[in-house]
Every structure is written in C-alpha cells, then in structure tokens.
Amino acid sequence: MMDFINEYLPVVIKLAYFVAAILFITGLRRMSKPGTARGGIVWAGIGMLLATVVTFLLPDMHNMVLILAALASSTVLAWVSGRKVAMTDMPQMVALYNGMGGGSAAFIGMIALFNGMDHVTACEAGVSLNAHDCISGVTLWFALAGVLIGGVSLTGSMIAFGKLQGWIDKRYAFPGQQVFNAVVALITIGLAMYLTVDMNPTVIWLFFGLSLVLGLLMTLPIGGADMPVVISLYNAFTGLAVSFEGFVLQNEAMIIAGMLVGAAGTLLTKLMAKAMNRKLTAVLFKTLGAGSGDAIAGDMKEIEAQDAAIQMAFADRVIIVPGYGMAVAQAQHKLWEMTEMLLDRGVDVKFAIHPVAGRMPGHMNVLLAEAGVPYDLIEDMEDINSQFHQTDVALVIGANDVVNPVAKTDPQSPIYGMPILHVDEAKNSIVIKRGKGTGFAGIQNALFFADNNRMLYGDAQDAIGRLIQGLKAL
C-alpha cells in the first residue's frame, strides 16, 4: 500500500496543482465582468484552497506545527479584518495584503539562500559537494530576484498603505534623489552578483536590507495622485516574486499563480498609466502637478440643494460621476437612494466611472456595487463619454482631476492629454465638493468656473441628503 502511495502521490499532487491553475485562470477571467466577479473570486479561492491542502502531502514537509499555527492565526486575522474593514478603506487593505505577499516571497528566498538551496537542486548522485556547489545558477538567480522584488514590494506597499490611510500626507524628496536611488539599486544588484560567487551571510542580510530600503526610496517621493498606478505596479512585483520563488521551491502552483498575478498586475499598471496619460517612468521619477498651467478667470457659482434637485427631477437624462469624495463620506447608499427617486420619476440615470477614480482600480465600482447599484447603470469612460453632450445634468460627487477640461485644452497643464470624463459637454453640471481646494494634481479645475456649472458645497453624504429632501418636497 505504501509503495502504491509513494508511486502515485507525486502524480496526484501535480494533477491537483494543474486543477488549481485552471481554477485560478477561470476565476481571473470571471473577475473581468461585474456580474461574474463574485463567482470568480470563489473559483480562485477554491483553487488556492486546493493548492494549499495538497501542499501538505509533499514528502519533505517540515515544521508542521508552526505551519498550522501560522495558517490558523493568519486565517482568523484575515477573516476578522476583512469583515470589519470599511469599503472605503479597501485600497489600504489591498496595499497591505499585497505587501505581505511580497514580503513572504522575499523571506522564502532568504531562507533558501541561508540553506544554500540544497533542498532545491540535488547534487549529482554519488558526489559529495558543499551546499553552494549544489546550487543551480538559474535557480540562484530566481531566489535573488525574488528577494529583491519582494523586498521592494513589501516596503513600497507599506508606504502606499500609509499614504492611503492618511498617515503619510506628503511627498518626501531631496535634491539628487533619483541619482541616489540609482546608486542604491546598482549596489543592491552588485551584491546579488557577489552572492552568485560567495553566499556570505552578512552580504545576504545587507542585500535584503537594501532591497527594503529601495522600496522606501522609490515610493516616498510619489504623490497620492499616482497611488492607483503604484498599487498596480507593486501587485505585479509581488506576483513576479512569488513566481520566482516557485521556481526555487519547484512548486508549480506558486509559479502559475505568481505569473498570473504578475501578468495581470502589469497589464493593469499599463492601463492605469494610460488612463492618466502618464508614463510609468514619470510616475516613479517625476511629480504630478509640477506645473500649474494657465490661470482660470471667473468665479465658482453656488447652487442650493433645492434648486439642484429640481434641475435633476425635471431632466430627461442625468449622468452621475462618483469620486473619492463620495468614498470618504461613505455616501454611496444615499446616492443610490437618490438615484432610485430619479428613476421612479422616469429620469434616465447612468453612472460614469473613470479608470483611476478613487484610490485604486475599480474603487468606485466596488462602492456602487456595495450600495446595490445595478451593473447595467454603470458605464466606463470610453462608453459614456459620447453621451455627455445629450445629457441634461451631470452630477459630480467628489471627483476633481478626472473631470478637469484643461486636460483637453491647456498644453501647459500637468494633466494635459489625460483622458477625462467629458462632463463639460453636458448641458448643465453640478459639482458636490467640500470646499474650493484643488485635486491631487494641485491645479484648479476649469469645470468649476464654467458658465453651465454650479457648485453644491458640503460633505457628500450631507449634500446628497439635502438633494433627497429636495426631491421629496416636489
């Protein structure tokens, strides 16, 4: 019986990893559409559960008590934090968990380096060699790359978490920082090359430490406006690090899952950068909002909630543009309540979503879904921009740079060329905003000064509450 198990167990494990990979891919595919996203998460979760359980069948598993204890404690922490975290804080959680994944990959690589990776690549049969001689050169580079990328993702994601949480509210830069960062990166790579010749424990720790420092140096100068791109980038980093360490451990599930995350994160980073008309090098090495553009003449014209409610109630078509201000105020539920009242009056209402609205990709979609907004009322920027010129009222809630028309008109503006929602083409627009401040890019919004625009000042939840009262009074 034992001989049968020993013979076929490796085949069962490989087959289970293959099934898990299919579940990962199927889950990721289903996540591409709002209607099937929830099911996609379940499919991918089942795949991860299968891969985790099967891993315990590997014959060389050690420290089972510690592994089970870590698994149990982390599961409880994740369950509790996942249920308690507010939907508006989800970007911070994504950044935090992403950093944890990168850190885990980095520590796997560190353990492999300290163990000489003799548990990965066996020596030639019958030949007695030391640990370093047993190392495959390719495998060693995978381990080193996983430590470097995972370390950068760990500390970089932690800084992103701090910025999103509001604990780090400014950029930290100094003259010549990019040159200094490049020197640190070259030294780190140089240490990695040295470790291919001599795996000195002191050098291993120094290499790991500089990887962490590099993540800090890369992320601290980046402003909040670029956080969606940064989160996507570090998501890709974490995936690559996990995949590299999968090669080190010869674990097919880690390789496939890491590659999927890395590829998806890379594509998402490209899409986010394109949505902001920003090159990735500009995100990492330049400041959004470095220039001010042309001055804007005129005044912001205020409107009372009752008048705004009347305007929307008697409109044929209304487009609502949610932004981070709605997320901060947690106003999505009141917004849907107001939308239902407009729909009951026969008004055609749509929601327009900019790819980088909020603090992470899909932030607005998640909030609206939480409030129960049907998927068929939510449209992406590319699909809805052509409809603004036929819209009676465009209601902007806490969005700024993504509706700023200077992106189309002012070549001197730092956001010039950035794709925006064409709110300025609507017959009338109403902007809910707490004050007269600028957005993340640090520039004035020409939409706010337009003749056909009115400002409804106040917290988003309070302002929408006043609109609801106005609609009820009609």
Sequence and secondary structure as in RCSB ss.txt:
>XXXX:A:sequence
MMDFINEYLPVVIKLAYFVAAILFITGLRRMSKPGTARGGIVWAGIGMLLATVVTFLLPDMHNMVLILAALASST
VLAWVSGRKVAMTDMPQMVALYNGMGGGSAAFIGMIALFNGMDHVTACEAGVSLNAHDCISGVTLWFALAGVLIG
GVSLTGSMIAFGKLQGWIDKRYAFPGQQVFNAVVALITIGLAMYLTVDMNPTVIWLFFGLSLVLGLLMTLPIGGA
DMPVVISLYNAFTGLAVSFEGFVLQNEAMIIAGMLVGAAGTLLTKLMAKAMNRKLTAVLFKTLGAGSGDAIAGDM
KEIEAQDAAIQMAFADRVIIVPGYGMAVAQAQHKLWEMTEMLLDRGVDVKFAIHPVAGRMPGHMNVLLAEAGVPY
DLIEDMEDINSQFHQTDVALVIGANDVVNPVAKTDPQSPIYGMPILHVDEAKNSIVIKRGKGTGFAGIQNALFFA
DNNRMLYGDAQDAIGRLIQGLKAL
>XXXX:A:secstr
 HHHHHHHHHHHHHHHHHHHHHHHHHHHHHTTSHHHHHHHHHHHHHHHHHHHHHHTT TT   HHHHHHHHHHHH
HHHHHHHHHS GGGHHHHHHHHHHHHHHHHHHHHHHHHHTTTTTTS   TT    TGGG  HHHHHHHHHHHHHH
HHHHHHHHHHHHHHHTSS S    TTHHHHHHHHHHHHHHHHHHHTT   HHHHHHHHHHHHHHHHHHHTTS GG
GHHHHHHHHHHHHHHHHHHHHHHHT HHHHHHHHHHHHHHHHHHHHHHHHTT  HHHHHHS TT    S   S  
 B  HHHHHHHHHT SEEEEEE HHHHHHT HHHHHHHHHHHHHTT EEEEEE TT SSSTTHHHHHHHHHT  G
GGEEEHHHHGGGGGG SEEEEES  GGG THHHH TTSTTTT     GGGSSEEEEEESSS   TT S  GGGGS
TTEEEEES HHHHHHHHHHHHHT 
